[in-house]
């Protein structure tokens, strides 16, 4: 029965003269998001975006709900500009979108002034028709209705809709520039990446691979996570950094309790270099305060000191439980809990330094050929384009 | 990668080219359903019957005592659950060992939850059960004994034949199941003569395909089916027969059994050489497999304390050498091996244990490259991970 989906964009409206750019980006992302379905024209008129339905309403809704920048969507019935047709359509919409009954009202907008009735008149006539033709479980309520049936009279026809499905909200991916995401394969970092995408950021993943200390399966796990993130972001690139030699060097030349601190400092240095090479201007991580030894404020201070680039930690105020909930929603959780070690526990000291000191870390790094190690790791970095697969 | 050395044959084996050819041929020509009345059906049925005879010959039992299943796990499940459910009025006590494969141990766990009394035989430091302990455990309530012939992690051989003697001599009938998944084709196994009532085998452990196995069931033994349906395999295992798999299983069994003794000698020579060379070259290692006749010819388990087996495995992988850390199944759960725990190894010894497992495809000249890689990897890992 539905011919169209009406897409509303929330925050975009606030963006002033960049608006058309944002809308074009959103349309592009919608097209990419639904590319596995039958091809169709996505149009933008009257401050909203319209997507035709080709007998695939459920799939279309599901895919649109994964496009950032969409505030909400509504399935729309299109009819002739004829009051009787509009009434019948409104009745179908009411029963379909509110099957359990409840209170409703009708609101009309008439941009086609050739239509013989005014907006309030249309609302009134359609409303009483609905009331008369519905069972007792439906009530009219002008002030606090559970549901609003909207009628729009446009030049090309009449549009009737009721149900409002919330979208992913946020901003269209690609509208806020580019950042790198340190991606371990654990539960947190994919969520951090998702939250970056939600703010319109294009993400490039950076994964530190330490074969043979970590297995090929750990890398596969990260690839699978990227695949899920690509469903939200369209596509993404993953940089798999050869980290083995750095791990070995740290192990050989630095004090054990500083192993993690120096390892993280090396990771941030590498992330920064990869970012700059790819015109990315921030580093996202899945860190939260206090979770593990490397996430105390003292650790963050000592680790963060190696870069001037903004290090963004969208999970910083969240509890594990909240993070897990999002991971489950976006679909990365089941992959993240696969048992293969991501950051080899082999190198985890029994007692890592909880308050590592910057001067000590710097002194210990004098034993390392930092530049040489970074160069080698970057040279052996593999870049993988993740293309969204059909689900 | 240059040369591949596959020393992980207890996980699975490469399908023998003759087996693959025959299966291919069967799939595209002899594709009938053995239950069909027409000629295509008859031909397929003949192929299945032929394999039943091959396996019967190899085990020295009657063809009608052979049933096809999807593999070792299904054979073990069918045997154990099938017996206890068919004969539960005869007893409530069932016995196994604590070094069995998970497809036996988890079934026993489940039966324990259902109210059966379960006793686990302990093993000595060589991984072998004590016959006196078994003798003492038998009672009027004992219904079933289930034991593995060769342990998949360390290769210890259980005294299967002697257990059969004990059970034969007991005043009450006790059903006897043997998991011969790791021993078939490597050691002699004669269930008919040895008093075994049910015996499991699996095709992919001896160069056959995955997804096919067999269960020997002594004539007159009632077994309750796990899968109901069209009544194939005398209603023990419904479902259209996996004809290509069965044909492959038959060919692989034929190839494994016809030169069994020569194959076993070859594998054992590789095993002994590898063990002694590693012992010479790598300080502080512990051999967890037996060489005194209670060790299978194709499995060598060694602990390298101070290393982590998973990392060692990946190190060897870089040189094209494929081995296993503990057993493939338990290695993934991130816990220590129940077999090595039962053999009372230290935690360090368990964490650094590697299983090398051989087949008759392996050659003696593969030993030295492995010794060299192991020596180098263990040295490097110990240096790297030694606590400072």
Interface residues (C-beta under 8 A of the other chain):
Chain A: X211 X212 X213 X214 X215 X248 X251 X252 X255 X256 X339 X341 X344 X346 X347 X350
Chain B: X308 X310 X311 X313 X314 X315 X317 X318 X332 X333 X334 X383 X384 X385 X387 X388
